[in-house]
Amino acid sequence: MKSPQAIMRQPLVNTVIDALRAAIGDGSWPVGERIPTEGELAQLYNVGRNTIREAVRVLSHSGMLEVRQGDGTWVRSVLDPAEIMRQVDKSSLRDHFELQCMIESEAAKYAAERRTREDLTAMKRALKLRGDYSSGRDMAEFVTLDSRFHQALVEASHNEAMRALYHYFSVSVRHHIEQFLALNLFPEPNLQAHTAVYEAIAARDPQQAQMAVRQMLTPTINYLAQLKP
């Protein structure tokens, strides 16, 4: 548990949030137990009640804490999904594309086994609208259209956990694709590579679908691996 002396003065809410996360993470307040009262926390960390209240609100919104009216605040999870996604978003381009490859290659495998006619229609429409990227094209619009294809791919997996995870991950996907295009040093995976993924899924070939995703993203990952950190 982080010592009260470790709480810095700026910014107070963020440092209290970090302290609460640490206390929950190290088991000081296990899942299923009630944390100290607002007044006790204010005294422990030498901050005002409003600061504690805001920190608890943030962690309650993220799912780590649960505020029960008249019964205090209880620990729901040792993990803060919002913090995890912030860390994902701050990851390097290489790390990001490696994670995207892992998720989408697995999604493609299941999509090849479970896709419906509606799934194929959504993917095909997204491909048609997406096209290829060129320097004269509006980048934000292209990223939106590209994201629709990748989202449709994951939707076709019919795996609810994977869908939820990717929906949460998709904001980071867009951000990193924009970074990728802004480098202007190498091409975005082209329409042909994306079409190969669609065709493998349409053919109900799980292994080929998985391989097509890897072939689509691996050149980017390899290129990024060669860049200096």
C-alpha positions in Angstrom: 0.0 0.0 0.0 1.4 3.4 -1.0 2.4 5.5 2.0 0.6 8.8 2.5 3.9 10.5 2.3 4.2 9.2 -1.3 1.2 11.2 -2.4 2.5 14.2 -4.3 0.7 17.5 -4.5 0.2 17.7 -8.2 -2.2 16.8 -9.6 -4.0 15.6 -6.5 -6.8 13.6 -8.1 -4.5 11.7 -10.4 -2.0 10.8 -7.6 -4.9 9.7 -5.3 -6.2 7.5 -8.1 -2.8 6.0 -8.5 -2.6 5.4 -4.8 -6.0 3.7 -4.7 -5.1 1.5 -7.7 -1.8 0.5 -5.9 -3.6 -0.3 -2.7 -6.1 -2.5 -4.5 -3.4 -4.1 -6.7 -1.2 -5.1 -3.8 -4.1 -6.7 -1.9 -4.4 -4.1 0.8 -8.1 -3.9 -0.1 -9.0 -7.3 -1.7 -11.9 -7.8 -4.1 -15.2 -8.0 -2.3 -14.1 -5.9 0.7 -15.1 -2.4 1.6 -12.4 0.3 1.4 -12.0 3.0 4.1 -14.6 5.8 4.3 -14.2 9.0 2.5 -13.1 10.8 5.6 -10.6 8.1 6.5 -9.1 8.2 3.0 -8.9 12.0 3.1 -7.0 11.8 6.4 -4.8 8.9 5.1 -3.7 10.8 2.0 -3.9 14.3 3.5 -6.2 15.6 0.8 -9.7 17.1 0.8 -12.9 15.0 0.7 -13.7 16.4 -2.8 -10.4 15.0 -4.1 -11.3 11.6 -2.6 -14.8 11.7 -4.0 -13.6 12.5 -7.5 -10.9 9.7 -7.4 -13.5 7.2 -6.2 -15.9 8.3 -9.0 -13.3 7.7 -11.7 -12.4 4.2 -10.4 -16.1 3.4 -9.9 -16.7 4.4 -13.5 -13.9 2.2 -14.7 -15.2 -0.8 -12.7 -12.6 -1.1 -10.0 -14.8 0.2 -7.3 -18.6 0.0 -6.6 -20.3 2.7 -4.6 -23.3 1.3 -2.7 -25.6 3.9 -1.4 -25.6 3.8 2.4 -23.1 0.9 2.5 -19.8 2.4 1.5 -17.5 1.7 -1.4 -16.4 -1.9 -2.3 -13.6 -3.3 -4.4 -14.9 -5.0 -7.6 -11.7 -5.7 -9.5 -7.9 -5.5 -9.1 -7.6 -4.3 -12.7 -8.6 -0.9 -14.1 -9.6 -1.4 -17.8 -9.3 2.3 -18.5 -5.7 2.3 -17.3 -4.9 -0.8 -19.3 -6.2 0.8 -22.5 -4.2 4.0 -21.7 -1.1 1.8 -21.6 -2.0 0.1 -24.8 -2.6 3.4 -26.5 0.9 4.6 -25.3 2.6 1.5 -26.7 5.0 1.7 -29.6 3.7 1.3 -33.1 5.4 -2.1 -33.4 3.8 -3.4 -30.1 0.5 -2.1 -31.2 0.5 -3.8 -34.6 1.7 -7.0 -33.0 -1.3 -7.0 -30.7 -3.6 -6.1 -33.6 -2.2 -9.0 -35.6 -2.8 -11.5 -32.7 -6.4 -10.4 -32.2 -7.4 -10.1 -35.9 -5.7 -13.4 -36.9 -7.7 -15.3 -34.3 -10.8 -13.4 -35.2 -10.3 -14.3 -38.9 -10.0 -18.0 -38.0 -13.3 -18.0 -36.2 -14.9 -15.8 -38.8 -14.1 -18.4 -41.5 -16.0 -21.0 -39.5 -18.9 -18.9 -38.4 -19.5 -16.0 -40.8 -23.0 -15.4 -42.2 -24.1 -14.0 -45.5 -24.7 -10.7 -43.7 -21.1 -10.7 -42.4 -19.7 -11.2 -45.8 -21.9 -8.4 -47.2 -20.6 -6.0 -44.5 -17.0 -6.9 -45.1 -17.4 -6.6 -48.9 -19.1 -3.2 -48.6 -16.3 -2.0 -46.3 -13.7 -3.1 -48.8 -15.4 -1.3 -51.7 -15.6 1.9 -49.8 -12.1 1.6 -48.3 -10.2 1.2 -51.6 -6.4 1.9 -51.4 -4.7 4.8 -49.6 -3.0 7.5 -51.6 -1.2 10.7 -50.6 -4.0 12.8 -52.0 -6.8 11.1 -50.1 -8.3 12.5 -46.9 -6.5 10.5 -44.1 -9.3 10.7 -41.4 -11.9 9.5 -43.9 -9.7 6.6 -45.0 -9.0 5.5 -41.5 -12.7 5.5 -40.7 -13.4 3.3 -43.7 -10.5 1.0 -43.0 -11.6 0.6 -39.4 -15.1 -0.5 -40.7 -13.5 -3.5 -42.5 -11.4 -4.6 -39.4 -14.5 -4.2 -37.2 -16.6 -6.2 -39.6 -13.9 -8.9 -39.6 -14.0 -9.2 -35.8 -17.8 -9.0 -35.7 -17.9 -12.1 -38.1 -16.0 -14.1 -35.4 -19.3 -14.3 -33.4 -17.2 -14.4 -30.3 -18.8 -11.9 -27.8 -15.6 -11.5 -25.7 -13.5 -10.8 -28.8 -16.0 -8.4 -30.1 -16.1 -6.5 -26.8 -12.3 -6.5 -26.5 -11.8 -5.2 -30.1 -14.5 -2.6 -29.7 -12.6 -1.2 -26.7 -9.3 -1.6 -28.6 -10.6 0.1 -31.8 -10.0 3.6 -30.6 -6.3 2.7 -30.2 -6.3 1.0 -33.6 -7.5 4.2 -35.3 -4.9 6.4 -33.4 -2.0 4.1 -34.4 -3.1 3.8 -38.1 -3.2 7.6 -38.3 0.4 7.6 -36.8 1.4 4.9 -39.3 0.1 6.9 -42.3 1.6 10.1 -41.0 5.1 8.6 -41.2 4.7 8.5 -45.0 7.7 6.2 -45.2 6.0 3.0 -46.3 2.6 1.9 -47.7 -0.5 1.0 -45.6 -1.4 -2.7 -46.2 -3.2 -2.4 -49.5 -6.6 -3.4 -50.8 -5.3 -6.6 -52.2 -4.0 -7.8 -48.8 -7.4 -6.9 -47.2 -9.3 -8.7 -50.0 -7.2 -11.9 -49.4 -8.5 -11.9 -45.8 -12.1 -11.5 -47.1 -11.7 -14.3 -49.7 -10.3 -16.8 -47.1 -13.2 -16.1 -44.8 -15.7 -16.3 -47.6 -14.2 -19.7 -48.6 -14.5 -20.9 -45.0 -10.8 -21.6 -44.8 -9.7 -20.9 -41.1 -6.0 -21.5 -41.7 -5.8 -19.4 -44.8 -7.8 -16.6 -43.1 -5.4 -16.6 -40.2 -2.4 -16.6 -42.6 -3.9 -13.8 -44.7 -4.2 -11.5 -41.7 -0.6 -12.3 -40.7 0.6 -11.6 -44.3 -1.3 -8.4 -44.3 0.3 -7.0 -41.0 3.7 -8.8 -40.8 5.5 -6.6 -43.3 4.5 -3.5 -41.3 5.6 -5.2 -38.0 9.0 -6.2 -39.6 9.5 -2.7 -41.0 8.9 -1.1 -37.6 11.2 -3.6 -35.9 14.1 -2.3 -38.0 13.6 1.3 -36.9 15.6 2.6 -34.0 13.7 2.7 -30.7 
